[in-house]
Amino acid sequence: MRWSFRHLRELIPTHAIPADPARTRHLTTALDAAVGATRVTRLDGSTATADQVFADTHTDAVVVLHDGVVVNERYDADMTAATPHLLMSVSKSLVGCVAGILAGRGLLDPEAPVTTYVPEVADSGYGGATVRHLLDMRTGVAFSETYDDPAAEVRVMERSMGWRPLRDGDPVGMYPYLTTLGTASEHGGQFTYRSADTDLLGWVCERAAEERMADLMSSLLWIPMGAEHDADITCDMVGSAVHDGGVSAVARDLARFGQLLLDDGAGIVPADWLDASWNPGDDVRAAFAGTDHEAVLPGGWYRNQFWFVPNQHGPSLVCLGIHGQMVYVNRVTRTVGVKLSSWPVPQHAAHLVDTLRAFGAIGGTFGTGIDTEQRGARLRR
């Protein structure tokens, strides 16, 4: 599994997401050994250093930025700074940003019915849903995300998208599969994590912009933010991108993405799109509070394909993928944390919480009001 996460191009067809070397954003590096030594209280009540948390959670790569400067960086198990790694559902946040950019340009209406862009789903469970329902995963579509159940829709869809062997009778391609989904409840209700919602969102973006997702990500996000390396996104057997979890990228480029989010979109993603994500309405919080996620991420919410997790330094924006992929952004401590992993299991509450606490504790070491002189002294050290 660890090998496959780094070699998707050799296993599954992909579309390139090109970077532009002439526009690469340089990252200043001032590594600080004290960052890895930060003490963390783990979910089980024990204490450890941040480095120990990373070592115990099947880490492949970690990059931490403070005010845009790399202060901690590690690669394990033959991973390097130039090695692409599967992002799993961190990909969803990239798609959400593409949607935000298109909305800011007037090409996509978040309140429009999804059938405005993809009429093919009118007779499916997505009939009557809006783009906003997709963005916040509040559709009423019948779709189970139970990873250890081979009959769950998330696993069945993988056959149509080419991540598992196709069986007789399976729709050929992910988009045809989406048209077969039924209804479980009314749209606009409780938050329910559904990868299919992101896949339809990606299809909507492609229709709105009349471009495929790989090209949209490259021109709207990857090149403008100054990525150093090409990324890629897996596609199904008929060439449709796997929006919900198919992107692979290097850790430093993911850190650049996190810094863009910290910098209010950096003029690339609309600031009001991100502000609406950080400051949702009460209904968004209520839609999350009644779910099983509340027990692991208390007080959190889900908006525009981002997770939000409150901690002692205010809420953190988090992009998450199964098997331990994470981008962590905290506005108060001005920190960005990236962790790429190969957990043996898709979900692990202790690994997730311990990683969140490690990044939170690291941010806390920088304080919430460090002045210019202190920052300069820290970088010189």
Summary of the structure (lengths in Angstrom):
residues: 381
radius of gyration: 19.8
end to end distance: 38.8
largest distance: 66.4
contacts: 1334
relative contact order: 0.19
helix: 38%
strand: 19%
